[in-house]
Amino acid sequence: MVSWFRPAAASGPSAALTCPTTELPPQQQDHALAAFEQGDWLAELELLQLANALQRTAITRGGYDGRSFDLMFAIADVLESDHGWSFEQSDAWLERMGLWEEEF
């Protein structure tokens, strides 16, 4: 399973962002930004994969348990705050994921 928790320490491609980008040549600035954006997309994908796994579990159990229900809302909050999703988008996503259904 892919973990959606990442260590806070900068390493790999995003480590270039720890220094001011004005010290980097233009090509390296572009590369650093692309690496940062790629990491952001990958983090969003990992959140969506986790949500998909929670949905599959809920389907087999006949619904979300309290912990999974809360975690789905936490994922939606992160998608809004960190990934630019609107409230309407995350609300529609939660509905598609079956959080408003009584039973699967």
GIMOMO-V252467 format. One record per helix or strand of 2 or more residues. SS is the DSSP state (a for helix, b for strand). FROM is the first residue (numbers start at 1). TO is the last residue. If there is no record, write none. Layout:
ss=SS from=FROM to=TO
ss=SS from=FROM to=TO
This chain:
ss=a from=12 to=18
ss=a from=21 to=23
ss=a from=26 to=61
ss=a from=66 to=83
ss=a from=87 to=96
